[in-house]
Amino acid sequence: MAQAGGSNGGNNGGGNKKPEEVQPHPVKEQLPGIQYCINSPPPWPEAVVLGFQHYVLTLGITTLIPSLIVPQMGGDDAEKARVIQTLLFVSGFNTLLQSLFGTRLPAVVAGSYSYVIPTTSIVLARRYQGLEDPHERFIETMRGIQGALIVTSGFQMLMGFLGIWRNAVRFLSPLSVVPYVTFTGFGLYHLGFPMLAKCVEVGFPGLLVMVFISQYLPQLLKPERPIWDRFAVLFSVGIAWLYAQLLTSSGVYNNKPAKTEISCRTDRTGLFTAAPWIYIPYPFQWGSPTFHAGEAFAMMSASFVSLFESTGTFFATARYGSATPVPPSVISRGAGWLGIGVLLNGMFGSVTGASASVENAGLLALTRVGSRRVIQISAGFMLFFSVFGKFGAIFASIPLPIVAALYCVFFGYVSSAGLGFLQFCNLNSFRTKFILGFSFFMGISVPQYFREYYHGGLRSGLVRTSSGWFDDIVIVIFMSHTTVAAIVALILDCSLSRETDSSRKDSGLNWWEKFSIYSSDVRNDEFYGLPCRLNNLFPAL
């Protein structure tokens, strides 16, 4: 463009002046328009309501994973309620630890869907299927899951605190970050509209209400302070939940199939009657963990995938908290504390590991509030409602199609954070076009192949060996859209003439390098600095 501008200079005004290069939208290191960034908390009343809103959003994945796994383990509604309370309890602790000592980003740490496949394999193991008593089978299966998670936590802590993950992340550029973060949101599409469509008469109106309240209502009413978009989750969930209650009370779902009633009715979760009034989860409440080497290796693959997805979420969270890109050392530190979170999940028995919540990162974009204090308040709500089970069960009874309607919005926000890094890349370069196009296509195509040949623990197709744990490792890694897209983009970006000056500019490395070293930018201490002098405890810090 500069050459074109210079050649036209003689014909523009007849003088020697060259017209200034027009740049429609200037590059922004920090996302503008965020009202409250990481270190600027909103007023306490508003912060409490926003924290409760993050808590409500966390309930979706917290309820979904135990609802999928506990019945297969032989557990009843009471045991499912205890597992949900336990998962919510450790999620609150993990969120506090991550915000205080990990990345210190406004990131919620919740249960990870990546662990569902290896956990399901443990549930379907032959040694548990011979147990006739459902309660005994539940206990023994839970102990096996705990053992696998505890071993896995050691792997993740080593990856983080020893700096192994830092050394991998430092090779990223804006070009490879684009598919990485984009598929962090897009890769969870099966939790969006497909789950919404399980009760489309409730989920689709919820989606329409959410979009109308958050996007159109502020333009129509034009309030002095942002209200409708900032608290759109509470408004839309309340309206959709009331609508679902009216349908349930009017008898629309009477004599319907069991799956329809579970998805649509507001009185079929069984959580309120089964949950105790007061229950404090404690370590090893299900008994001593049992260990199996193959299951531990399969669970490690899920931990590896969750590291990819959590790192993509950290990049999106930093963007929506109006911070600079996260230094690799900070990401590695956060990965180590996520490993501690997996250890807590294994000790308490919550059937899944821990990862940064994608949907809560999207909520930061909607509210334009990236305050760390808001996330810490949401952790307080998690701890409170996990102990007082009856109160928490009320909100956990929200039909999942309503939650899926929210996911359609927030997963899209996270994906758009990844696309935002395109501003630092040269989109007129054929090298850039090939890396982006190929990584996007493979990130969609490869996981779809493995998803077609994996249904409820049944394997067929390319991966079908005599070792179930090896099958799980391959399936878990290659069914992750984020992992496949990130690996393909990173390999291509590093191997295709990366050291030339033009390629570095095309990839945005000239801009990115100053953020790769913690001490190179004074803003890093403001955003990611630890409250105590803990930087010398581990080499990765």
Kinemage of the C-alpha trace (Angstrom):
@kinemage 1
@onewidth
@group {chain A} dominant
@subgroup {mainchain}
@vectorlist {calphas} color= white
{ca met a 1} P 0.000 0.000 0.000
{ca ala a 2} L 2.907 2.352 0.707
{ca gln a 3} L 4.240 1.914 -2.824
{ca ala a 4} L 0.850 2.574 -4.343
{ca gly a 5} L 0.529 5.712 -2.278
{ca gly a 6} L 3.949 6.923 -3.405
{ca ser a 7} L 3.218 6.420 -7.098
{ca asn a 8} L 0.071 8.488 -6.855
{ca gly a 9} L 1.773 11.289 -4.987
{ca gly a 10} L 2.751 13.246 -8.119
{ca asn a 11} L -0.798 13.275 -9.417
{ca asn a 12} L -2.320 14.361 -6.120
{ca gly a 13} L -2.031 18.086 -5.837
{ca gly a 14} L 0.946 18.345 -8.184
{ca gly a 15} L 3.433 18.688 -5.305
{ca asn a 16} L 6.046 16.548 -3.625
{ca lys a 17} L 3.841 15.689 -0.640
{ca lys a 18} L 2.854 12.058 -0.329
{ca pro a 19} L -0.625 11.366 0.965
{ca glu a 20} L -0.728 9.772 4.396
{ca glu a 21} L -1.481 6.100 4.441
{ca val a 22} L -5.068 5.552 5.448
{ca gln a 23} L -5.612 3.059 8.243
{ca pro a 24} L -9.328 2.537 8.866
{ca his a 25} L -8.970 0.932 12.302
{ca pro a 26} L -5.748 1.374 14.264
{ca val a 27} L -4.183 -1.598 16.023
{ca lys a 28} L -4.955 -1.776 19.759
{ca glu a 29} L -2.689 -3.598 22.186
{ca gln a 30} L -5.449 -3.440 24.796
{ca leu a 31} L -9.097 -3.738 23.857
{ca pro a 32} L -10.845 -0.364 24.252
{ca gly a 33} L -14.368 0.033 25.544
{ca ile a 34} L -13.922 -2.050 28.705
{ca gln a 35} L -15.404 -0.030 31.551
{ca tyr a 36} L -13.790 -1.935 34.428
{ca cys a 37} L -10.516 -3.686 33.666
{ca ile a 38} L -8.681 -6.258 35.793
{ca asn a 39} L -7.630 -3.958 38.626
{ca ser a 40} L -10.560 -1.502 38.566
{ca pro a 41} L -13.529 -3.084 40.393
{ca pro a 42} L -17.047 -1.712 39.977
{ca pro a 43} L -19.018 -0.480 43.004
{ca trp a 44} L -19.748 -3.234 45.518
{ca pro a 45} L -23.504 -3.603 44.821
{ca glu a 46} L -22.880 -3.927 41.093
{ca ala a 47} L -19.907 -6.234 41.679
{ca val a 48} L -22.011 -8.590 43.799
{ca val a 49} L -24.743 -8.832 41.156
{ca leu a 50} L -22.162 -9.398 38.430
{ca gly a 51} L -20.484 -12.069 40.549
{ca phe a 52} L -23.822 -13.827 41.014
{ca gln a 53} L -24.328 -13.682 37.251
{ca his a 54} L -20.999 -15.466 36.702
{ca tyr a 55} L -22.043 -18.061 39.278
{ca val a 56} L -25.321 -18.737 37.456
{ca leu a 57} L -23.436 -19.236 34.197
{ca thr a 58} L -21.032 -21.676 35.883
{ca leu a 59} L -23.922 -23.907 36.931
{ca gly a 60} L -24.423 -25.147 33.369
{ca ile a 61} L -21.246 -27.214 33.026
{ca thr a 62} L -21.263 -27.975 36.776
{ca thr a 63} L -24.651 -29.670 36.450
{ca leu a 64} L -24.163 -31.166 32.988
{ca ile a 65} L -21.056 -33.296 33.642
{ca pro a 66} L -22.324 -35.100 36.792
{ca ser a 67} L -25.744 -35.540 35.138
{ca leu a 68} L -24.029 -37.383 32.271
{ca ile a 69} L -21.649 -39.523 34.326
{ca val a 70} L -23.178 -40.259 37.753
{ca pro a 71} L -26.175 -42.289 36.438
{ca gln a 72} L -23.762 -44.463 34.446
{ca met a 73} L -21.805 -45.065 37.663
{ca gly a 74} L -24.925 -46.383 39.384
{ca gly a 75} L -25.535 -43.243 41.419
{ca asp a 76} L -29.001 -41.958 42.310
{ca asp a 77} L -30.263 -38.375 42.636
{ca ala a 78} L -28.809 -37.964 46.125
{ca glu a 79} L -25.346 -38.976 44.971
{ca lys a 80} L -25.655 -36.798 41.876
{ca ala a 81} L -26.533 -33.826 44.081
{ca arg a 82} L -23.484 -34.481 46.301
{ca val a 83} L -21.192 -34.692 43.275
{ca ile a 84} L -22.583 -31.413 41.912
{ca gln a 85} L -22.067 -29.754 45.289
{ca thr a 86} L -18.529 -31.125 45.450
{ca leu a 87} L -17.672 -29.929 41.941
{ca leu a 88} L -19.096 -26.481 42.729
{ca phe a 89} L -17.151 -26.392 46.008
{ca val a 90} L -13.756 -27.158 44.453
{ca ser a 91} L -14.534 -24.837 41.495
{ca gly a 92} L -14.922 -21.988 43.971
{ca phe a 93} L -11.595 -22.781 45.591
{ca asn a 94} L -9.854 -23.223 42.235
{ca thr a 95} L -11.203 -19.887 40.993
{ca leu a 96} L -9.849 -18.119 44.065
{ca leu a 97} L -6.456 -19.807 43.722
{ca gln a 98} L -6.221 -18.925 40.021
{ca ser a 99} L -7.184 -15.274 40.608
{ca leu a 100} L -4.791 -14.872 43.549
{ca phe a 101} L -1.758 -16.953 42.601
{ca gly a 102} L -2.239 -18.268 39.039
{ca thr a 103} L -2.580 -16.003 36.038
{ca arg a 104} L -4.482 -13.478 38.200
{ca leu a 105} L -6.847 -12.985 35.281
{ca pro a 106} L -10.622 -12.682 35.833
{ca ala a 107} L -11.021 -16.321 34.792
{ca val a 108} L -13.484 -18.733 36.391
{ca val a 109} L -12.126 -22.257 36.892
{ca ala a 110} L -14.818 -24.918 36.558
{ca gly a 111} L -15.226 -28.544 35.534
{ca ser a 112} L -13.751 -29.506 32.173
{ca tyr a 113} L -15.736 -31.309 29.476
{ca ser a 114} L -12.445 -32.672 28.091
{ca tyr a 115} L -12.350 -35.315 30.822
{ca val a 116} L -15.691 -36.890 29.901
{ca ile a 117} L -14.276 -39.524 27.504
{ca pro a 118} L -11.610 -41.028 29.813
{ca thr a 119} L -14.008 -40.801 32.748
{ca thr a 120} L -16.653 -42.673 30.753
{ca ser a 121} L -14.069 -45.356 29.916
{ca ile a 122} L -13.387 -45.835 33.634
{ca val a 123} L -17.123 -46.082 34.292
{ca leu a 124} L -17.492 -48.759 31.596
{ca ala a 125} L -14.466 -50.780 32.757
{ca arg a 126} L -15.156 -54.491 33.168
{ca arg a 127} L -14.049 -54.641 36.804
{ca tyr a 128} L -16.892 -52.310 37.772
{ca gln a 129} L -19.600 -53.808 35.569
{ca gly a 130} L -19.629 -57.013 37.614
{ca leu a 131} L -20.752 -55.199 40.760
{ca glu a 132} L -24.484 -55.741 41.174
{ca asp a 133} L -25.141 -53.217 43.945
{ca pro a 134} L -25.480 -49.768 42.247
{ca his a 135} L -24.217 -47.908 45.319
{ca glu a 136} L -21.156 -50.133 45.598
{ca arg a 137} L -20.459 -49.694 41.885
{ca phe a 138} L -20.763 -45.932 42.259
{ca ile a 139} L -18.283 -45.864 45.152
{ca glu a 140} L -15.740 -48.133 43.474
{ca thr a 141} L -15.969 -46.226 40.180
{ca met a 142} L -15.582 -42.906 41.965
{ca arg a 143} L -12.450 -44.152 43.702
{ca gly a 144} L -10.986 -45.189 40.342
{ca ile a 145} L -11.744 -41.766 38.843
{ca gln a 146} L -10.147 -40.079 41.853
{ca gly a 147} L -6.948 -42.083 41.461
{ca ala a 148} L -6.644 -41.194 37.781
{ca leu a 149} L -7.220 -37.487 38.491
{ca ile a 150} L -4.641 -37.415 41.280
{ca val a 151} L -1.961 -38.924 39.024
{ca thr a 152} L -2.954 -36.542 36.244
{ca ser a 153} L -2.600 -33.522 38.520
{ca gly a 154} L 1.091 -34.331 38.966
{ca phe a 155} L 1.572 -34.305 35.190
{ca gln a 156} L -0.151 -30.928 34.835
{ca met a 157} L 1.742 -29.358 37.746
{ca leu a 158} L 5.040 -30.487 36.231
{ca met a 159} L 4.033 -29.021 32.857
{ca gly a 160} L 3.245 -25.693 34.498
{ca phe a 161} L 5.642 -25.149 37.374
{ca leu a 162} L 8.730 -26.574 35.623
{ca gly a 163} L 8.194 -24.243 32.667
{ca ile a 164} L 7.542 -26.937 30.055
{ca trp a 165} L 4.297 -25.288 28.991
{ca arg a 166} L 5.992 -21.885 28.987
{ca asn a 167} L 8.590 -23.133 26.497
{ca ala a 168} L 5.816 -24.356 24.193
{ca val a 169} L 3.669 -21.208 24.412
{ca arg a 170} L 6.619 -18.919 23.649
{ca phe a 171} L 6.587 -20.131 20.012
{ca leu a 172} L 3.115 -18.689 19.455
{ca ser a 173} L 2.583 -15.653 17.260
{ca pro a 174} L -0.592 -13.655 16.569
{ca leu a 175} L -1.041 -15.756 13.423
{ca ser a 176} L -1.047 -19.077 15.305
{ca val a 177} L -3.087 -17.588 18.154
{ca val a 178} L -5.961 -16.768 15.779
{ca pro a 179} L -7.120 -20.385 15.139
{ca tyr a 180} L -6.058 -21.329 18.675
{ca val a 181} L -8.389 -18.919 20.481
{ca thr a 182} L -11.073 -19.027 17.793
{ca phe a 183} L -11.537 -22.770 18.175
{ca thr a 184} L -11.531 -22.453 21.950
{ca gly a 185} L -15.042 -21.095 21.418
{ca phe a 186} L -16.051 -22.779 18.168
{ca gly a 187} L -14.848 -26.176 19.374
{ca leu a 188} L -17.641 -26.355 21.952
{ca tyr a 189} L -20.402 -26.001 19.373
{ca his a 190} L -21.970 -29.300 20.503
{ca leu a 191} L -22.810 -27.641 23.827
{ca gly a 192} L -24.604 -24.819 22.014
{ca phe a 193} L -27.473 -25.265 19.593
{ca pro a 194} L -27.455 -29.115 19.621
{ca met a 195} L -28.099 -29.034 23.377
{ca leu a 196} L -30.565 -26.160 22.951
{ca ala a 197} L -32.507 -28.217 20.383
{ca lys a 198} L -33.178 -30.969 22.925
{ca cys a 199} L -36.007 -28.686 24.021
{ca val a 200} L -36.291 -26.159 21.227
{ca glu a 201} L -39.577 -24.675 22.486
{ca val a 202} L -37.732 -23.480 25.610
{ca gly a 203} L -34.171 -23.018 24.368
{ca phe a 204} L -34.853 -21.064 21.178
{ca pro a 205} L -37.066 -18.424 22.867
{ca gly a 206} L -34.339 -18.145 25.500
{ca leu a 207} L -31.801 -17.434 22.768
{ca leu a 208} L -34.032 -14.813 21.146
{ca val a 209} L -34.647 -13.118 24.502
{ca met a 210} L -30.926 -13.113 25.281
{ca val a 211} L -29.987 -11.519 21.951
{ca phe a 212} L -32.816 -8.966 22.142
{ca ile a 213} L -32.072 -7.875 25.716
{ca ser a 214} L -28.296 -7.701 25.285
{ca gln a 215} L -28.066 -6.169 21.802
{ca tyr a 216} L -31.293 -4.432 20.790
{ca leu a 217} L -32.858 -3.214 24.037
{ca pro a 218} L -29.943 -0.888 24.958
{ca gln a 219} L -30.292 0.779 21.530
{ca leu a 220} L -34.047 1.201 21.928
{ca leu a 221} L -34.147 2.487 25.516
{ca lys a 222} L -30.695 4.139 25.652
{ca pro a 223} L -30.292 4.170 29.455
{ca glu a 224} L -27.727 6.474 31.069
{ca arg a 225} L -25.942 3.504 32.630
{ca pro a 226} L -25.543 0.062 31.024
{ca ile a 227} L -28.206 -2.155 32.574
{ca trp a 228} L -29.806 -4.427 30.008
{ca asp a 229} L -26.638 -5.674 28.356
{ca arg a 230} L -24.672 -5.835 31.614
{ca phe a 231} L -27.263 -7.979 33.402
{ca ala a 232} L -28.710 -9.695 30.333
{ca val a 233} L -27.985 -13.174 31.730
{ca leu a 234} L -30.164 -12.632 34.792
{ca phe a 235} L -32.986 -11.063 32.773
{ca ser a 236} L -33.002 -13.687 30.017
{ca val a 237} L -32.614 -16.681 32.363
{ca gly a 238} L -35.413 -15.365 34.555
{ca ile a 239} L -37.782 -14.883 31.611
{ca ala a 240} L -36.945 -18.208 29.944
{ca trp a 241} L -37.118 -20.092 33.252
{ca leu a 242} L -40.539 -18.606 34.026
{ca tyr a 243} L -41.712 -19.557 30.538
{ca ala a 244} L -40.479 -23.128 31.053
{ca gln a 245} L -42.277 -23.241 34.395
{ca leu a 246} L -45.540 -22.141 32.752
{ca leu a 247} L -45.198 -24.888 30.136
{ca thr a 248} L -44.489 -27.449 32.848
{ca ser a 249} L -47.396 -26.351 35.054
{ca ser a 250} L -49.845 -26.311 32.127
{ca gly a 251} L -49.189 -29.995 31.433
{ca val a 252} L -47.579 -29.567 28.007
{ca tyr a 253} L -44.985 -32.222 28.812
{ca asn a 254} L -47.280 -34.738 30.457
{ca asn a 255} L -46.896 -38.255 29.013
{ca lys a 256} L -43.910 -37.188 26.936
{ca pro a 257} L -40.772 -39.358 26.526
{ca ala a 258} L -38.398 -39.363 29.464
{ca lys a 259} L -35.650 -37.500 27.570
{ca thr a 260} L -38.069 -34.708 26.683
{ca glu a 261} L -39.239 -34.345 30.261
{ca ile a 262} L -35.673 -34.233 31.602
{ca ser a 263} L -34.683 -31.546 29.094
{ca cys a 264} L -37.814 -29.399 29.232
{ca arg a 265} L -39.502 -29.727 32.593
{ca thr a 266} L -38.378 -27.658 35.561
{ca asp a 267} L -39.233 -30.367 38.110
{ca arg a 268} L -37.405 -33.422 36.743
{ca thr a 269} L -33.791 -32.841 37.815
{ca gly a 270} L -34.422 -34.362 41.257
{ca leu a 271} L -31.815 -32.052 42.760
{ca phe a 272} L -33.936 -30.043 45.194
{ca thr a 273} L -35.443 -33.037 46.996
{ca ala a 274} L -32.163 -34.964 46.960
{ca ala a 275} L -29.807 -32.180 48.040
{ca pro a 276} L -29.130 -31.842 51.784
{ca trp a 277} L -29.747 -28.550 53.513
{ca ile a 278} L -26.144 -28.279 54.691
{ca tyr a 279} L -23.287 -30.394 53.402
{ca ile a 280} L -19.569 -29.605 53.507
{ca pro a 281} L -17.548 -31.663 50.999
{ca tyr a 282} L -14.333 -33.073 52.382
{ca pro a 283} L -11.324 -34.914 50.892
{ca phe a 284} L -11.692 -38.635 50.200
{ca gln a 285} L -15.372 -38.594 51.151
{ca trp a 286} L -15.932 -41.613 48.883
{ca gly a 287} L -13.031 -43.646 50.280
{ca ser a 288} L -9.390 -44.225 49.371
{ca pro a 289} L -8.541 -43.727 45.655
{ca thr a 290} L -7.551 -46.677 43.512
{ca phe a 291} L -4.972 -46.448 40.750
{ca his a 292} L -4.750 -47.979 37.286
{ca ala a 293} L -1.839 -47.052 35.001
{ca gly a 294} L -3.729 -47.156 31.691
{ca glu a 295} L -6.598 -45.027 33.010
{ca ala a 296} L -4.125 -42.493 34.390
{ca phe a 297} L -2.449 -42.142 30.972
{ca ala a 298} L -5.838 -41.645 29.311
{ca met a 299} L -6.729 -38.998 31.880
{ca met a 300} L -3.401 -37.254 31.210
{ca ser a 301} L -4.406 -36.833 27.568
{ca ala a 302} L -7.549 -35.027 28.742
{ca ser a 303} L -5.359 -32.847 30.952
{ca phe a 304} L -3.172 -32.071 27.922
{ca val a 305} L -6.246 -31.029 25.922
{ca ser a 306} L -7.577 -28.917 28.806
{ca leu a 307} L -4.226 -27.097 28.891
{ca phe a 308} L -4.741 -26.081 25.265
{ca glu a 309} L -8.318 -24.973 25.901
{ca ser a 310} L -7.481 -23.135 29.129
{ca thr a 311} L -4.603 -21.292 27.448
{ca gly a 312} L -6.927 -20.147 24.669
{ca thr a 313} L -9.371 -18.990 27.331
{ca phe a 314} L -6.601 -17.071 29.114
{ca phe a 315} L -5.807 -15.159 25.899
{ca ala a 316} L -9.496 -14.298 25.447
{ca thr a 317} L -9.866 -13.327 29.118
{ca ala a 318} L -6.858 -11.027 28.948
{ca arg a 319} L -8.298 -9.377 25.845
{ca tyr a 320} L -11.706 -8.823 27.437
{ca gly a 321} L -10.091 -7.627 30.661
{ca ser a 322} L -8.331 -4.900 28.634
{ca ala a 323} L -4.918 -6.374 29.464
{ca thr a 324} L -1.893 -6.971 27.274
{ca pro a 325} L -1.284 -10.480 25.860
{ca val a 326} L -0.413 -12.947 28.616
{ca pro a 327} L 3.336 -13.657 28.928
{ca pro a 328} L 4.262 -17.351 28.540
{ca ser a 329} L 5.611 -17.478 32.107
{ca val a 330} L 2.245 -16.333 33.467
{ca ile a 331} L 0.366 -18.895 31.367
{ca ser a 332} L 2.706 -21.611 32.649
{ca arg a 333} L 2.102 -20.443 36.205
{ca gly a 334} L -1.632 -20.635 35.634
{ca ala a 335} L -1.258 -24.126 34.159
{ca gly a 336} L 0.525 -25.227 37.318
{ca trp a 337} L -2.277 -23.914 39.520
{ca leu a 338} L -4.794 -25.634 37.272
{ca gly a 339} L -2.865 -28.810 38.112
{ca ile a 340} L -3.417 -28.075 41.787
{ca gly a 341} L -7.086 -27.652 40.901
{ca val a 342} L -7.137 -31.102 39.292
{ca leu a 343} L -5.542 -32.471 42.479
{ca leu a 344} L -8.333 -30.936 44.556
{ca asn a 345} L -10.929 -32.341 42.159
{ca gly a 346} L -9.376 -35.782 42.555
{ca met a 347} L -9.117 -35.588 46.333
{ca phe a 348} L -12.710 -34.419 46.809
{ca gly a 349} L -14.166 -36.652 44.085
{ca ser a 350} L -15.849 -34.515 41.411
{ca val a 351} L -15.682 -36.901 38.374
{ca thr a 352} L -13.804 -34.375 36.203
{ca gly a 353} L -10.756 -32.134 36.149
{ca ala a 354} L -10.459 -28.353 36.183
{ca ser a 355} L -10.028 -25.850 33.358
{ca ala a 356} L -10.672 -22.185 32.674
{ca ser a 357} L -14.332 -21.589 31.858
{ca val a 358} L -14.875 -20.518 28.244
{ca glu a 359} L -18.416 -19.240 28.763
{ca asn a 360} L -17.422 -16.964 31.641
{ca ala a 361} L -14.720 -15.412 29.447
{ca gly a 362} L -17.458 -14.587 26.944
{ca leu a 363} L -19.530 -12.981 29.705
{ca leu a 364} L -16.686 -10.512 30.301
{ca ala a 365} L -17.190 -9.291 26.734
{ca leu a 366} L -20.930 -8.870 27.125
{ca thr a 367} L -20.757 -6.966 30.422
{ca arg a 368} L -17.535 -5.111 29.514
{ca val a 369} L -16.433 -5.718 33.083
{ca gly a 370} L -13.148 -7.605 33.360
{ca ser a 371} L -12.652 -7.031 37.061
{ca arg a 372} L -10.811 -9.652 39.105
{ca arg a 373} L -12.925 -8.793 42.148
{ca val a 374} L -16.137 -9.783 40.359
{ca ile a 375} L -14.726 -13.248 39.681
{ca gln a 376} L -13.637 -13.634 43.285
{ca ile a 377} L -17.154 -12.730 44.406
{ca ser a 378} L -18.532 -15.393 42.067
{ca ala a 379} L -16.179 -17.890 43.747
{ca gly a 380} L -17.742 -16.885 47.050
{ca phe a 381} L -21.196 -17.674 45.671
{ca met a 382} L -19.929 -21.088 44.515
{ca leu a 383} L -18.650 -21.923 47.988
{ca phe a 384} L -21.816 -20.671 49.706
{ca phe a 385} L -24.312 -22.502 47.508
{ca ser a 386} L -22.215 -25.689 47.502
{ca val a 387} L -22.511 -25.876 51.288
{ca phe a 388} L -26.179 -24.854 51.505
{ca gly a 389} L -27.384 -27.440 49.031
{ca lys a 390} L -31.118 -26.706 48.935
{ca phe a 391} L -30.543 -23.113 47.884
{ca gly a 392} L -27.987 -24.092 45.283
{ca ala a 393} L -30.252 -26.834 43.925
{ca ile a 394} L -32.879 -24.229 43.030
{ca phe a 395} L -30.559 -22.523 40.542
{ca ala a 396} L -29.003 -25.815 39.414
{ca ser a 397} L -32.495 -26.906 38.300
{ca ile a 398} L -32.486 -24.436 35.400
{ca pro a 399} L -33.203 -26.506 32.251
{ca leu a 400} L -30.001 -27.071 30.296
{ca pro a 401} L -31.465 -25.817 26.958
{ca ile a 402} L -31.725 -22.371 28.570
{ca val a 403} L -28.055 -22.551 29.540
{ca ala a 404} L -27.206 -23.736 26.010
{ca ala a 405} L -28.874 -20.595 24.653
{ca leu a 406} L -26.391 -18.542 26.681
{ca tyr a 407} L -23.523 -20.656 25.382
{ca cys a 408} L -24.448 -19.746 21.799
{ca val a 409} L -23.695 -16.122 22.641
{ca phe a 410} L -20.653 -16.511 24.888
{ca phe a 411} L -18.781 -19.115 22.864
{ca gly a 412} L -19.161 -16.757 19.922
{ca tyr a 413} L -17.635 -13.914 21.937
{ca val a 414} L -14.581 -16.037 22.780
{ca ser a 415} L -14.166 -17.019 19.132
{ca ser a 416} L -14.289 -13.383 18.095
{ca ala a 417} L -11.458 -12.647 20.553
{ca gly a 418} L -9.316 -15.011 18.509
{ca leu a 419} L -10.333 -13.366 15.251
{ca gly a 420} L -9.347 -10.034 16.772
{ca phe a 421} L -5.673 -11.033 16.594
{ca leu a 422} L -5.942 -10.865 12.803
{ca gln a 423} L -5.335 -7.121 13.091
{ca phe a 424} L -1.664 -7.869 13.809
{ca cys a 425} L -1.242 -10.169 10.766
{ca asn a 426} L -0.785 -9.444 7.081
{ca leu a 427} L -3.920 -10.810 5.464
{ca asn a 428} L -2.541 -10.062 1.992
{ca ser a 429} L 0.216 -12.644 2.424
{ca phe a 430} L -0.347 -16.050 0.818
{ca arg a 431} L 1.643 -17.645 3.632
{ca thr a 432} L -0.832 -16.188 6.111
{ca lys a 433} L -3.793 -17.314 4.043
{ca phe a 434} L -2.499 -20.896 3.804
{ca ile a 435} L -1.781 -21.228 7.531
{ca leu a 436} L -5.141 -19.781 8.531
{ca gly a 437} L -7.189 -21.699 5.975
{ca phe a 438} L -5.479 -25.055 6.485
{ca ser a 439} L -5.525 -24.893 10.295
{ca phe a 440} L -9.187 -23.848 10.332
{ca phe a 441} L -10.186 -26.633 7.967
{ca met a 442} L -8.209 -29.330 9.778
{ca gly a 443} L -9.486 -28.040 13.114
{ca ile a 444} L -13.005 -28.768 11.893
{ca ser a 445} L -12.449 -31.851 9.751
{ca val a 446} L -10.173 -34.065 11.871
{ca pro a 447} L -12.231 -33.936 15.106
{ca gln a 448} L -15.399 -34.538 13.099
{ca tyr a 449} L -13.958 -37.815 11.785
{ca phe a 450} L -13.145 -39.081 15.276
{ca arg a 451} L -16.487 -37.854 16.605
{ca glu a 452} L -18.345 -39.939 14.003
{ca tyr a 453} L -16.635 -43.110 15.201
{ca tyr a 454} L -17.040 -42.535 18.922
{ca his a 455} L -20.513 -42.839 20.424
{ca gly a 456} L -20.996 -43.237 24.139
{ca gly a 457} L -17.740 -45.098 24.683
{ca leu a 458} L -18.077 -47.370 21.617
{ca arg a 459} L -15.041 -47.152 19.337
{ca ser a 460} L -14.765 -48.010 15.680
{ca gly a 461} L -13.007 -46.752 12.577
{ca leu a 462} L -9.365 -45.711 12.617
{ca val a 463} L -8.766 -46.074 16.379
{ca arg a 464} L -9.689 -49.521 17.598
{ca thr a 465} L -6.857 -51.420 19.288
{ca ser a 466} L -6.699 -53.951 22.094
{ca ser a 467} L -5.631 -51.222 24.539
{ca gly a 468} L -8.623 -49.100 25.488
{ca trp a 469} L -6.468 -46.525 27.260
{ca phe a 470} L -4.400 -45.948 24.104
{ca asp a 471} L -7.600 -45.500 22.084
{ca asp a 472} L -8.769 -42.922 24.600
{ca ile a 473} L -5.515 -40.967 24.339
{ca val a 474} L -5.798 -40.679 20.565
{ca ile a 475} L -9.533 -39.967 20.598
{ca val a 476} L -9.365 -37.301 23.325
{ca ile a 477} L -6.553 -35.396 21.583
{ca phe a 478} L -7.903 -35.550 18.047
{ca met a 479} L -11.532 -34.897 19.001
{ca ser a 480} L -10.487 -31.513 20.400
{ca his a 481} L -10.955 -28.810 17.772
{ca thr a 482} L -8.780 -26.430 19.781
{ca thr a 483} L -5.864 -28.855 20.086
{ca val a 484} L -5.852 -29.864 16.421
{ca ala a 485} L -6.156 -26.293 15.095
{ca ala a 486} L -3.524 -24.953 17.495
{ca ile a 487} L -0.986 -27.697 16.749
{ca val a 488} L -1.425 -27.403 12.965
{ca ala a 489} L -1.153 -23.593 13.032
{ca leu a 490} L 1.876 -23.624 15.340
{ca ile a 491} L 3.793 -26.223 13.285
{ca leu a 492} L 3.117 -24.431 10.004
{ca asp a 493} L 3.911 -21.007 11.416
{ca cys a 494} L 7.248 -22.190 12.865
{ca ser a 495} L 8.336 -24.219 9.853
{ca leu a 496} L 7.344 -22.071 6.864
{ca ser a 497} L 10.232 -19.552 6.560
{ca arg a 498} L 9.507 -17.982 9.921
{ca glu a 499} L 12.964 -16.422 10.340
{ca thr a 500} L 12.712 -14.080 7.346
{ca asp a 501} L 11.807 -10.472 8.096
{ca ser a 502} L 8.741 -10.517 5.850
{ca ser a 503} L 7.384 -13.696 7.466
{ca arg a 504} L 7.903 -12.280 10.954
{ca lys a 505} L 5.972 -9.166 9.992
{ca asp a 506} L 3.242 -11.207 8.312
{ca ser a 507} L 2.815 -13.300 11.482
{ca gly a 508} L 2.859 -10.268 13.767
{ca leu a 509} L 5.974 -11.495 15.603
{ca asn a 510} L 7.585 -8.055 15.575
{ca trp a 511} L 4.674 -6.780 17.610
{ca trp a 512} L 4.279 -9.941 19.735
{ca glu a 513} L 7.874 -10.424 20.933
{ca lys a 514} L 7.820 -7.625 23.473
{ca phe a 515} L 5.055 -9.434 25.346
{ca ser a 516} L 6.861 -12.773 25.446
{ca ile a 517} L 9.218 -11.701 28.254
{ca tyr a 518} L 7.623 -10.732 31.535
{ca ser a 519} L 10.067 -7.925 32.374
{ca ser a 520} L 9.832 -6.294 28.941
{ca asp a 521} L 6.549 -4.473 29.678
{ca val a 522} L 5.856 -2.560 32.892
{ca arg a 523} L 2.138 -3.315 32.574
{ca asn a 524} L 2.732 -6.980 33.308
{ca asp a 525} L 3.277 -6.278 37.010
{ca glu a 526} L 0.002 -4.365 37.083
{ca phe a 527} L -2.020 -7.118 35.438
{ca tyr a 528} L -0.258 -10.351 36.403
{ca gly a 529} L 1.990 -9.534 39.357
{ca leu a 530} L 1.565 -11.780 42.389
{ca pro a 531} L 0.354 -10.270 45.677
{ca cys a 532} L 3.356 -11.834 47.452
{ca arg a 533} L 6.949 -12.440 46.402
{ca leu a 534} L 6.338 -15.908 45.012
{ca asn a 535} L 8.190 -15.481 41.731
{ca asn a 536} L 11.308 -17.221 43.018
{ca leu a 537} L 9.539 -20.372 44.201
{ca phe a 538} L 9.520 -22.050 40.786
{ca pro a 539} L 11.620 -21.487 37.657
{ca ala a 540} L 8.446 -21.021 35.572
{ca leu a 541} L 7.347 -18.058 37.644
